Amino acid sequence: MIRKTFSLAATFICAGALALPALAQSDADRAIDYELANSRAYDTLEYLTDNIGPRLSGSKGAALAVTWATKQLRAMKLDDVRNEPVMVPHWVRGVERATLVSHNDQKIVLTALGGSVATPENGITADVVEVSSFEELDRLGRKVAGKIVYFNNPIDMSLVESGRAFDAYSKAVEFRGAGPSHAAQYGAVAALIRSVASASLRSPHTGSLRYDEKQPKIPGAALSVEDALLVHRLLAKGERVRMHLVLTPRTLPDAPSFNVVAEIRGSERPNEIVLIGGHLDSWDLATGAIDDGSGAAMCIETMRVLKELGIKPKRTIRAVLFMNEENGLRGGHAYFDAAAKREEIAKHVAVIETDAGAATPVGFTTTLEGSALANFTRAAAPLNRIAAPLTWESSRHTGADTSPLTDAGVTGFGLTPDPRHYFDFHHSPADTLDKVDPHQLAQNTAAIAGLAVLLANQ
Ligand SMILES: [Zn+2]
C-alpha cells in the first residue's frame, strides 16, 4: 500500500517545529490538568462493564451499550451525536466441554474460537496430534485426517517482558486465525490452539478464527495454557491422547447495530477532523474492561472534559465508538464507507485509536516517520508530564478500527499503555473492571484528550 503525503499533518509539523501557539498549548494543558484532577472515566467504565456487561456484536449487551453511550454523549450537549448503522456478525457461544478419554476422562478447560462452527451434537472423539508450525503440519499432511490438530504456539515471554508484547502476540496468534482451515485441508476434524496469553490461572483466551472458504469448516478452540501443557507433556512421553470435544456455537443472521459518533465542531476549520476512537463491543467471556471498555470510556470522557472546559478546538474533534472490532471489524469499515460517501476521508487530519488497555501510558505509535515525527514530538511536549515522557514509535499499524483510514493515507496515532500485562487478561474471562486502575485510566484519557486538542488547534 502506497501512503499519500499528509499535507495537513505536514502543515502542523512545520508550524509546530517553529513555535506552538500559546492557545493550543494552553488548551491541551487545561484538558490534561482537568482530567487528572477530576476524572470520571472510571465511573463510565464501571457502568459499561458492571451494569451492561459483555458486549459481543449482535448481543443484547452490545445493543444496550450503544443506547447508553449515545445517551451519555447526548446529555453533554455536544454539537452532534448520532448512530451510524452497521450490520454485524451474530455469533453465540453455546456449550464448550472437553475430556481426555485416554486419561481417565480428565476435564480439559477450553473455549471456542469466535466464529467457530459446532461439533456434532454428541461431540467428536479423536486422537490429538501436536504441531508447532504450519510447516510441520504440511509435512504430516493426510496423517492428521480424522484427528484433532493441536497447535502448540507459546507466546515469546522475553518479547513480552521487554515491552514488545504486541509483537509477541502477533506472532503467536497466527495459528488462531488460520489454523483451523489449514488443518481442515488435510482432513482434521477439529483444531486446538494454546491460548495466546502471557499469564494464566487456567483461563482460556478466545479470539476470532478466519475460515478459508475453500476448505471444510471444522471447529476451533483455545486450550487454557495449563491444559495445553498437559496435552503437550502426555504427547511428548509418546502416549496416545484421545479427546472428547463438544462445542455448540451458532452463527445467527447478521444483526443491525451502530457506531456511535459524537463531535465538537471546529471553530475555524469545522470540515477538518481529528478523530478519537475505541470500540464499544467486547468478547462474551467477560465484561471487556481492558478490551476495550477502557478505550470507549477514554473517548466519552474526553468529550466531557472538552465540553466542561468550554474548549473550542479550531478543527472538529470527533469521537467514534466502533462496533464489532473483535469479530469482523465491520464498524471500522462502515465508518470509512460513510465518511467516503460524505467525501470526508481526506479531511481527517489525524486519527487517534485507543485499544490496548489502560495501564500507565508509555507512548503512542504513529504513522509519522523521520524528521516529521521528530518535529511532532517536540510539539507534543505538553503530554510528557502525564506520566514518564512518552515514546513515539513509527508504525504502519496504529489501530484496527482506524486502519481503513490510515491505509488511505490519514495520519494515525495509537495509544500504548504499558503492554506487559495486557495479554494476561485479554480475551479471557478475567478481563474485568478490577484490572483497571482509576488513576492510570485518567492518565490515558489525559493523553488522548491532550493529543486531540494539540492536533485540532494547530
Ligand atoms: Zn480491542
Boltz pocket constraint, residues with backbone or C-beta under 6 A from the ligand:
constraints:
  - pocket:
      binder: B
      contacts: [[A, 279], [A, 291], [A, 292], [A, 325], [A, 355]]
      max_distance: 6.0
